[in-house]
């Protein structure tokens, strides 16, 4: 009996010291925003926040899995953003203060990302930027940090699912491994015809930008009468269209430089990701 009591005392003492405490990472999203369209892809901004809701500090690379619909999951390491190796403004590093962390009381402080060698779950992990989140501290990628880690591009309109997975490579030994994923479903519009005036496409009132998703597709515009344009073929130097069943060939150089073509009251040219049309 005395031996049993002794074991219980040791266990209670160990628990009081946090021997069995673990960190626990959860990921949440904020309000999504469809950004102004400026090409054939529609960008969707989805802010996310990583929080340590466990009882122990977590030192990690904080790899984030990113997935759109059923595409293959890609893993990114957003802490590189704060080391000067990814994001700059001109030649000036934007985050000289370090990584903005929200502490347990909701106040912001800054922590330098450290390129160090860490061991997660007893296994050596390659050198990469790491920070430490104490219990109830958060790492946020929100409105102030719009980049390729929290922006998805959609080329086809309709319902799309966007998923974030924190600790995507299962490096951290956590209290709960089931709360590392969050998914957002949005109905995204990605029109293939944009009518001016439009500042993103630099269109005046009597201009259109448009593109075709597949050969044989058609678009209809008012110029001011109804005009139907279809794509017959497209190559490195030419694009063959039909305009109200009349064939037209546009010449360009790798979609970078285009020769304008006039037909009636219309003037057309090829752009990097579509076509421009002006009418009089």
HUMOBEL-V282499 format. One record per pair of residues at least 4 apart in sequence whose C-alpha atoms are under 6 Angstrom apart, sorted by the first residue. I is the first residue (numbers start at 1). GAP is how many residues later the second one is. Records with the same first field share a line. If there is no record, write none. Layout:
I->GAP ; GAP
//
This chain:
14->5
15->4
21->34 ; 35
22->32 ; 33 ; 34 ; 152 ; 153
23->31 ; 32 ; 33 ; 34 ; 35 ; 151
24->28 ; 29 ; 30 ; 150 ; 151
25->26 ; 27
26->24 ; 25 ; 153 ; 154
27->22 ; 23 ; 153
28->20 ; 21
29->18 ; 19
30->17 ; 18
32->13 ; 14
33->11 ; 12
34->10
35->8 ; 9
37->5
38->162 ; 163
41->112 ; 113 ; 114
42->111 ; 112 ; 148
43->109 ; 110
44->107 ; 108
45->105 ; 106
46->104
47->94 ; 95 ; 103
48->93
49->90 ; 91
50->88 ; 89
51->86 ; 87
52->83 ; 84 ; 85
53->82 ; 83
54->81
55->80
56->79
57->76 ; 77 ; 78
58->74 ; 75
59->72 ; 73
60->70
61->68 ; 69
62->105
63->13 ; 14 ; 104
64->11 ; 12 ; 101 ; 102 ; 104
65->9 ; 10 ; 99 ; 100 ; 103
66->7 ; 8 ; 97 ; 98
67->6 ; 95 ; 96
68->93 ; 94
69->91 ; 92
79->50
80->5 ; 6
81->5 ; 6
82->13
84->9
88->4 ; 5 ; 6
98->12 ; 13 ; 14
99->11 ; 12 ; 13
100->9 ; 10
101->7 ; 8 ; 9 ; 37 ; 38
102->4 ; 5 ; 6 ; 35 ; 36
103->4 ; 34
104->32 ; 33
113->16 ; 17 ; 18
114->15 ; 16
115->13 ; 14
116->11
117->10
118->7
119->4 ; 5 ; 6
120->51 ; 52
121->52
133->4
141->4
156->34
157->31 ; 32 ; 33
158->29 ; 30
159->27 ; 28
160->25 ; 26
161->23 ; 24
162->21 ; 22
163->19 ; 20
164->17 ; 18
165->15 ; 16
166->14
192->18 ; 19
193->16 ; 17
194->14 ; 15
195->13
196->7 ; 8 ; 9 ; 11 ; 12
197->6 ; 7 ; 8
198->4 ; 5
203->4
206->72 ; 73
207->70 ; 71
208->68 ; 69
209->66 ; 67
210->64 ; 65
211->63
212->5
215->16 ; 17
216->15 ; 16
217->13 ; 14
218->11 ; 12
219->9 ; 10
220->7 ; 8
221->5 ; 6
222->4 ; 5
223->56
228->15 ; 16
229->13 ; 14
230->11 ; 12
231->10
232->8 ; 9
233->6 ; 7
234->4 ; 5
236->18
237->14 ; 15 ; 16 ; 17
238->12 ; 13 ; 14
239->10 ; 11
240->8 ; 9
241->6 ; 7
242->4 ; 5 ; 6
251->8
252->5 ; 6 ; 7
253->4
255->16 ; 17
256->16
258->11 ; 12
260->8 ; 9
261->6 ; 7
262->4 ; 5
265->14 ; 15
266->12 ; 13
267->10 ; 11
268->8 ; 9
269->6 ; 7
270->5
271->4
//
